[in-house]
Amino acid sequence: MKILSLISAICIIAFINSSAQTKNKQYSFKTSPGMTAEIEVTDINIIINSNSSETAKVTVTGNSNADLERIKVFETSGGIKISGENYSSLTDRASTLTIEILLPDYYNLSVSSNNSNISIHNIDGNKRIRHFKGKIRIENSTGDIDVKTGDGSVDVHNQNGMLEIVTATGDIFLNSVDGESKLITASGDISMNNVGTIVSVETASGSINVNPGLSLQNISLSSISGDITVNLTEQSGVSLRVKTFSGELDIDGGFRRSDSSGALTRSITATIGNGAIQMDCYTISGDIRISK
């Protein structure tokens, strides 16, 4: 019995050591700014960064169980295309694959993925992502962003351009985003810090938390059962329209939470400061809290 246990332990250690070993395959193409990288993958992580040259470089890295030949990389008339799946049977599930892509500063992206983490840095160009599961992070970019995902969370940092994000259950976080933004989610939470200029947010049961930026002009926040929280700065001036069907309102500035009969206030129209930001907040049963 002890011998069998020892053999099993040795086999497990050998398997772990084998899985930890990595191998890679590299591709390089001459290309031009303004072209498009098309990416269609399943169970493969994606890292995209700029290389400040007119060369596209692709590195596919996997552990010893991975089949690098499953990833197809080739030139197209409009740029480059990458496609592949990590595994197709139970015996392949111990494999891991990552695709690292270096592109010219300005390059468009069209990504279709499932069960993949996606990280995009310093790419100025339009980005279209259709994604089912996994994290998406985009930072330091310009150009329009169009993301639709099921179970994946989306983080966007330092973005200048139009932004549209739709998720089913994934959370959305925006930080330092300048441009028109439209966010829709069923049950994901939404957090925004320093956003502008025009923002529209819709959620069913997710919460909404906003720290507006000074460039914000117009913001519309709508929720069915999720709570809405807005944290204004001392410099923020707001033209406010707030309404809820059965939730509670808590608005800084001496606004009554109930009328003379004791009934809770369900709507408020007011101006705070210079009224520079037009803000509309609406819920069915969620609470609305605006502080300054």
C-alpha positions in Angstrom: 0.0 0.0 0.0 2.8 2.4 0.9 4.6 1.6 -2.4 1.4 2.4 -4.4 1.0 5.7 -2.5 4.6 6.6 -3.2 4.2 5.8 -6.9 1.0 7.9 -7.0 2.9 10.9 -5.3 5.7 10.6 -7.8 3.3 10.6 -10.7 1.5 13.7 -9.4 4.8 15.6 -8.9 5.9 14.6 -12.4 2.6 15.8 -13.9 2.8 19.1 -12.1 6.4 19.7 -13.2 5.5 18.7 -16.7 2.5 21.1 -16.8 4.7 23.9 -15.4 7.1 23.8 -18.4 6.2 26.3 -21.1 6.8 26.5 -24.8 6.0 29.2 -27.4 5.6 30.0 -31.0 6.1 33.4 -32.6 4.8 35.2 -35.7 5.7 38.6 -37.2 4.1 40.6 -40.0 4.6 43.9 -41.6 1.4 45.9 -41.2 0.2 49.5 -41.0 -1.6 51.7 -38.5 -5.4 51.8 -39.0 -5.8 48.2 -40.0 -7.7 45.5 -37.9 -6.7 42.5 -35.8 -9.5 39.9 -35.9 -9.3 37.5 -33.0 -11.6 34.5 -32.5 -10.6 32.2 -29.6 -12.0 29.9 -26.8 -10.4 29.2 -23.5 -7.3 31.3 -24.4 -6.1 34.4 -22.5 -5.3 37.5 -24.7 -2.9 40.3 -23.9 -2.6 43.1 -26.4 -0.2 46.0 -26.3 1.4 48.6 -28.6 4.9 48.4 -30.0 5.3 51.8 -31.7 6.3 50.3 -35.0 4.6 49.0 -38.2 5.1 45.4 -37.2 2.5 43.0 -35.7 4.1 40.4 -33.4 2.2 37.5 -32.0 3.5 35.1 -29.4 1.6 32.0 -28.4 2.6 30.5 -25.1 1.4 27.3 -23.5 2.4 24.7 -21.0 3.6 21.2 -22.0 0.1 19.9 -22.5 -0.9 22.7 -24.9 -1.1 22.2 -28.6 0.3 25.5 -30.1 -0.7 24.4 -33.6 -4.4 24.9 -32.7 -3.8 28.6 -32.9 -3.9 29.9 -36.5 -2.2 33.3 -37.2 -2.1 34.8 -40.7 -2.2 38.0 -42.6 -5.4 39.3 -44.3 -6.0 42.2 -46.7 -7.2 44.3 -43.8 -4.6 43.3 -41.1 -4.1 40.0 -39.2 -6.4 37.2 -38.0 -5.9 34.9 -35.1 -8.2 32.0 -34.3 -8.2 28.8 -32.2 -9.5 26.7 -29.3 -7.5 25.5 -26.4 -9.1 22.1 -25.9 -11.7 19.8 -27.4 -11.6 16.8 -25.1 -11.3 16.0 -21.4 -7.7 14.9 -21.8 -6.7 18.4 -23.1 -8.2 20.3 -20.1 -4.8 20.5 -18.3 -3.4 22.7 -21.1 -3.1 26.5 -20.8 -2.6 28.9 -23.6 -2.0 32.7 -23.8 -1.7 34.9 -26.9 0.4 38.1 -26.6 0.0 40.5 -29.4 2.0 43.7 -30.1 0.5 46.1 -32.6 1.1 49.6 -34.0 -0.2 52.3 -31.7 -3.3 52.9 -33.8 -4.9 49.6 -34.7 -8.5 48.4 -34.7 -9.6 45.3 -32.8 -12.4 42.8 -33.4 -12.5 40.2 -30.7 -14.8 37.2 -30.3 -14.0 35.0 -27.3 -15.4 32.6 -24.7 -14.0 31.8 -21.3 -11.0 34.1 -21.8 -9.4 37.0 -19.9 -8.6 39.9 -22.2 -6.2 42.7 -21.4 -5.7 45.7 -23.8 -3.1 48.4 -23.2 -2.2 51.6 -25.1 -4.1 50.8 -28.3 -5.6 53.8 -30.1 -8.3 52.5 -32.4 -11.8 51.2 -32.4 -12.4 48.1 -30.3 -15.3 45.7 -30.8 -15.5 42.8 -28.3 -18.1 40.0 -28.2 -17.3 37.9 -25.1 -19.1 35.3 -23.0 -17.0 34.6 -19.8 -13.9 36.1 -18.3 -12.5 39.5 -17.4 -11.9 42.4 -19.8 -9.6 45.2 -19.0 -8.9 48.2 -21.3 -6.6 51.0 -20.3 -4.8 54.1 -21.8 -6.7 54.1 -25.1 -8.6 56.3 -27.6 -11.2 55.3 -30.1 -14.6 53.9 -29.7 -15.2 50.8 -27.5 -18.2 48.4 -28.1 -18.3 45.5 -25.6 -21.1 42.9 -25.2 -20.4 40.2 -22.7 -22.4 37.6 -20.7 -20.7 36.7 -17.4 -17.5 38.8 -17.8 -16.6 41.9 -15.9 -15.4 45.0 -17.8 -12.8 47.5 -16.5 -12.0 50.6 -18.5 -9.3 53.1 -17.4 -8.1 56.3 -19.1 -10.3 56.1 -22.1 -11.1 58.9 -24.6 -13.8 58.1 -27.1 -17.4 56.8 -27.3 -18.1 53.8 -25.1 -20.9 51.2 -25.1 -20.9 48.2 -22.7 -23.6 45.7 -22.3 -23.4 42.8 -19.8 -25.7 40.2 -18.4 -24.2 39.5 -15.0 -20.8 41.1 -15.3 -19.8 44.2 -13.3 -18.6 47.4 -15.0 -16.0 49.8 -13.7 -15.0 53.0 -15.4 -12.2 55.3 -14.3 -11.2 58.5 -16.1 -13.3 58.1 -19.1 -13.9 61.1 -21.3 -16.6 60.8 -24.0 -20.1 59.6 -24.4 -20.8 56.4 -22.5 -23.7 54.0 -22.5 -23.8 51.2 -20.0 -26.5 48.4 -19.7 -26.5 45.4 -17.4 -29.1 43.0 -16.0 -27.6 42.2 -12.6 -24.0 43.5 -12.7 -22.9 46.4 -10.5 -21.7 49.6 -12.1 -19.0 51.9 -10.6 -17.8 55.1 -12.3 -15.1 57.5 -11.2 -14.3 60.8 -13.1 -16.6 60.2 -16.1 -17.9 62.5 -18.8 -19.3 64.0 -20.9 -22.6 62.3 -21.5 -23.4 59.1 -19.6 -26.4 56.8 -19.8 -26.8 53.9 -17.4 -29.5 51.2 -17.2 -29.6 48.2 -14.8 -32.2 45.8 -13.6 -30.9 44.7 -10.2 -27.3 45.9 -10.1 -26.2 48.8 -8.0 -24.9 52.1 -9.5 -22.2 54.2 -7.8 -21.0 57.4 -9.4 -18.2 59.9 -8.7 -18.7 62.4 -11.5 -15.9 64.2 -13.2 -15.7 68.0 -13.8 -16.2 67.5 -17.6 -19.6 65.7 -17.1 -22.5 67.4 -18.8 -25.4 65.0 -18.7 -26.0 61.8 -16.8 -29.0 59.5 -16.7 -29.2 56.7 -14.2 -32.0 54.1 -14.2 -32.5 51.0 -12.1 -35.4 48.7 -11.3 -34.3 47.3 -7.9 -30.7 48.3 -7.6 -29.6 51.3 -5.5 -28.1 54.5 -6.9 -25.4 56.4 -5.1 -23.9 59.6 -6.4 -21.0 61.3 -4.6 -20.7 65.0 -5.8 -17.6 67.1 -5.2 -17.7 70.5 -3.7 -17.3 72.0 -7.2 -20.1 70.0 -8.7 -23.2 71.9 -9.8 -26.3 69.8 -10.6 -29.7 70.3 -12.1 -31.4 67.3 -10.5 -34.4 65.2 -11.3 -34.9 62.2 -9.0 -37.8 59.8 -8.9 -38.6 56.4 -7.3 -41.7 54.3 -7.1 -41.1 52.6 -3.8 -37.5 53.2 -2.9 -36.2 55.9 -0.5 -34.5 59.2 -1.4 -31.6 60.6 0.6 -30.4 63.9 -0.9 -27.9 66.2 0.8 -29.0 69.9 0.9 -31.9 70.0 3.3 -34.4 68.2 1.0 -37.3 66.7 2.9 -37.5 62.9 3.0 -41.2 63.1 3.9 -44.0 65.5 3.4 -46.2 67.2 6.1 -48.3 64.1 6.4 -45.3 61.8 7.1 -45.4 60.1 3.7 -42.0 59.5 2.1 -41.0 61.9 -0.7 -40.9 60.0 -4.0 -39.6 62.7 -6.4 -37.4 65.8 -6.2 -36.5 68.4 -8.8 -33.8 70.8 -7.6 -30.7 72.8 -8.5 -27.5 72.3 -6.5 -24.7 74.9 -7.1 -24.6 76.3 -10.6 -26.6 73.4 -12.1 -24.0 72.7 -14.8 -24.6 68.9 -14.8 -28.0 67.6 -15.8 -28.7 64.5 -13.7 -31.7 62.2 -13.9 -32.1 59.3 -11.5 -34.9 56.8 -11.6 -35.7 53.6 -9.8 -38.7 51.3 -9.1 -37.7 49.9 -5.7 -34.1 50.9 -5.4 -32.9 53.7 -3.0 -31.3 56.8 -4.3 -28.6 58.6 -2.3 -26.9 61.8 -3.5 -24.2 63.3 -1.2 -22.0 66.3 -1.4 
